[in-house]
Amino acid sequence: MTPFFAEIVGTALLILLGDGVVANALLKGTKGQNSGWIVITFGWGMAVFAAVFCVAAFSGAHINPAVTLGLAIAGKFAWASVPSYLIAQFIGGALGAFLTWLHYRPHFLNTEDGNLKLGVFCTAPEIRSAGANLISEVIGTFVLVFGVLYIAAPEVGLGALDALPVGLLVLAIGLCLGGTTGYAINPARDLSPRIMHALLPLGKGKRDSDWGYAWIPVLGPFAGAALAALAYGVLGA
């Protein structure tokens, strides 16, 4: 498997399972409806574990444009490979969101609340304040990338043995820091599924895709990743 294809597969698996647990918790008529925040955060942590474990040997399992940027700034990843990784990750994010829709399609059609449908695909703040929301995404992604930089093998990325530590790191971020914005901490996790929300037929009650907020879960993670890489450079390996 080429690194490009591995990043597509890994990111698609991440979003299928991550958006899938949100759909299971939010959409009408699922067996997991109303199961709550703990289930969602645990599901996302295990989604990261599964995705990293499956593709680590082929691409280093970045599965997140912010992680790719952070590794490159820190000197652990070649800048020449950054564009192809980012393209693959955004493609994978769209594919994973499509598969989530396909899997839960009857439940999307059975759910009339447009906010719940949107919430399956992308994040939104509980208290809408651009500055505060941006800071939340910066801090959450800083913690993620800073942790990954100490976990990842030199000049490679993540290995299969790193899958569980990274999954647990994402679980901790969700439990401890995720209640403000829904912790996108990954531009491909938010933007690609948001685009799919705009394109896919979701039945009665479908709302707009909240494009006015969409820049925050893209810019915030990139900024947090850059700051984490700079801090790593100062503190050292």
N, C-alpha and C positions, 0 to 999 in steps of 0.2 A: 504494500500500500504506500503510495507516495505521501509525503508530508501534506501536500495541498488537499488530497482526497481525505486523508486522516483528519485534518482539521474540519472539513465539511462533516464527516461522519461523527466526530466527537462532539462538535457543537450542536448538530442535529439531535444527537442522543441526549445531550444536556437539556435542550429546550423541550424535547418531547416529554421527558420525565419531569422536568421542573414545571413547565406549563401544565403538564398532565396532573400533577398533584394539586395545583391551584384549581384546575377545572373540577377535579374530584371533590374538592372542599367547597366550591362556590356554586356550581351549576345545579339546577333543579333536577331531582330524581336520581342522582347518583347515590351509591351506597355510602359515600364519604361526605355527603352534604352536611355542612355546618360542623365539620370536624375540627376546624380552628387553626390558629397560628402555629401551634406546636407541630401539627401534622405537616403544614406547609413548609416550615423551616427544616424539618427533618427530611422531608421529601427532596427539597432542593440540595441539602447536603449529600444525600445518597445519590442524587443525579450527578453531582460533581464527581463523586467517588467512581461511579460506573463509567462515566465518560472518560475520565483521566485514565482509569485502569485499561480501558479498551484500546486507546490510541497512543498511549505514552511512548511505546516502543517505536512508533512510526514518525511522530512529529514533535514529541516532547509535551504534547497535550496542553497547549496554551488555552484553546477553546474560548478565548476572551481577548479582544483587541487590546484591552488595558494591560493584561498580563504580557502580551507580546511587546507592547511599547515599553513597559517597565523593564523587561528582560533586556531589550535592546539598549535602553539608556544606561543600564547597569553593566553593559558589556558582556552579557551572558547570551546574546543572540545577535546574529548578523543582520545589520540594517538592510542588506540587499534582499533578504527574505521577508521583511516586514509587509510589503504590499500584498504579496501572494497569500500570506497568512490571514491578513485582515479581510481580503476578498473571500477567502474560503470560510472564515468564521461568519461573515454576514450571510453568505449563501446557506450555510448550515443552520443559522438561526431561523431563516425563513422556512427552510425545509422542516425543521422541528416543529415550528408553529403550525404549518400546514398539516402535519401528521397528527398533532394534538386535535386540531379541528376535525379531521377525518374520524378520529377515534371517538370523540365526544359529540359528533354532529347531532344526534337526536336530542341530546341534553342542551345544546345551544338553542335548538329550535323550541325546546320546551321551557326555556328560561326567558322571561320577558324583561328582566332588569338589565338595561344596557350597560350599566356600570359594572355589574358582575361579569358580563361577557368581555368587556374591555379588560377587566382585571385579570382574566386568564392570560391575556397576551402580553401585557406590559404593566409597568408600575405607575403609581400615582401617590401623591403625598396625602397624609391624613390632615395636616394643616398646610394649606397652600401659601407658601412664602418662598419666592424664587431664591433669595439669598440663603435662607435657612435650609431649603431643600438641596441646594447646590453643595453647601457645606456638608450635609449628611452623606451625600454621594461621594464627596472627596474623602471624608474620613473613613467611610466603610471600605472604599477601594484602596486607600492607603494601607489599611490593616491587611487586606487580602494580598496585595502585591508585595508588601514588606515581608509578610509571612512566606509567600511563595519564593521570594528571592533567597531566603535562608534554607528553604526546603529543597529547591531545585538543584540538580546537578550542574556543575560548571559548564557553560556554553552549550547546554543541551535543552534544558527545560525540565519537565517532570518525568520521572520514571514510574513504572507500575507500583513500586513500593511506596511512592509518595501519594498515591491515590487516597488512601484513608486519612492521612494527616491533612491534606487539602480539603477533603470533604468535611472533616471535623472543624477546620478553620471557617469554612463557609457556614456551617451550622452555628458556630459561635457568633459570627457576624449577624446572622439572621435573628438569633435569639436576643442578642445584646444591643444591636444597633439598627435592626431592620424595621422597627415600628414607626419610623418617621416617614420614609418614602417607599418602603417595600424593597429596599436594598437591591437596586438593579446591579450595581458594581460591575457591569459588563455591557458595553454598548451594543454588542450583537444580541444579547439577551433581551434588550428592550426595543431597539429600533427596528430590527428585522421582523419580529412578531407584531409590532405596531403597524408596520406596512401591510402585513398579512391580514390584520384586523380590518384595515381599510378596504382590502380587496375581496375578502371572502364573504359569502352570503351567510348571515348569522340569524336570520329570521326576524320576527317581530321584536321591536324595541332596540334594535341596533342603534348606537349613538355614534357621534364623531369619534375620531381616534385621539383627541386631546393633543393636537400638534403643538399648541402653545406651550406645553410642558415638555415636549419630546427632546429638546436640546439639553435639558438638565441631566438625564441619565446617559447622555453621550459625553458631554463636556466634563461633567463631574468625575466619572471614572478615569478619563484620560488624564485629568489634572491630578487626581489622587495617585495614579500610577507613576506619573513623573515625579511627584514629591517623594513617593516611597523609594524610587530608584536613587534620587539625590541623597536621601537620608541613609540609604544603604551604602552609598559611596563614601559618605562622611564617616559612618560608624565602622565600616569594613566587614568583611566576611568572618 
